[in-house]
Amino acid sequence: MMDNYERYHSDPQFAALVDMFTAQLHNCDFTPSEVRLAAMMATINLESMRTRTLVRVTPEIDKALHDLHIMINEEKSP
């Protein structure tokens, strides 16, 4: 696997991202911790924007899951 230094020099998009973070650290006096928190917040924001596929549980599936739950609990009991 490529280390960050190698990736910086071989991946233009990664290099652009690193350069952007470097500029923010330099120009706006952000700390490395703030940049890490901002990157995490960006991933949280992106995840919250993604469309989720809803699964409709039919009565048959609900009963099968219920029966499985009972079976598992019976196996755990001494």
N, C-alpha and C positions, 0 to 999 in steps of 0.2 A: 504494500500500500504506500502511496505517495505521502511524504510528510508535507506540512503546510508550506515550507519554503519552496519545495519542488513544485507544489501545486500553484503557488503564487506566480512562479516563473513560467508555468506551462499552460495555465488556464486563464484566459483574458477576463472572463466574467468574474472568477474568484478574485483576481487581482483588482478589478474595478471595485468590487465590494470592500476589499481590504483597504484600498486607497480612500474610499468614501469614509470608512470608519476612522482611518488615520486623520483625515481632514477634520472630521467632527471632534475627535479627541484634541486636535491641535487648536482649531479655531474657536471652539465653543467651550473649552475647558471641561469636557465630559471626562469622567473617570472611566477606567476600564470596566469597573462594576456597572456603571450606568449604561455603557455600550452593551454589555452582556444582557442586562435587564431589558434594554430596548429591543435587542434581537429576539429575546424570548417573548416579549409582548407582541412583536410583529408576527411571530409564529402562532401565538394564541389568537390574534386578530384574524389571521388567514384561516385558521382552523374553524373559527366561529362563522366565517363567511361561506364555508363549503356546504353544499346541499347534502342533506342526509337522505338516504333511501329508507323509507318507512316500511316495515314488514308487518303485514296484516296476519295476526294469529287467528286461525280458524278455530272453532270450538273443538274440532278433532285434534288439532295440534295442542291446544290448551289442555285437553284431557290426557293426551299422551305424556306431556310434560309433567302434569300432576301425578300420573301413575308412576312415572320414572322417579320423581321426587320421593314418593312413598316407598318405592322399592329400595332406593338408596338408603333412606333412613332406617328401614327394616334391617338391611345388611349391617349397618353400623351398630344397631342395638345388640347387647349381649344375650 
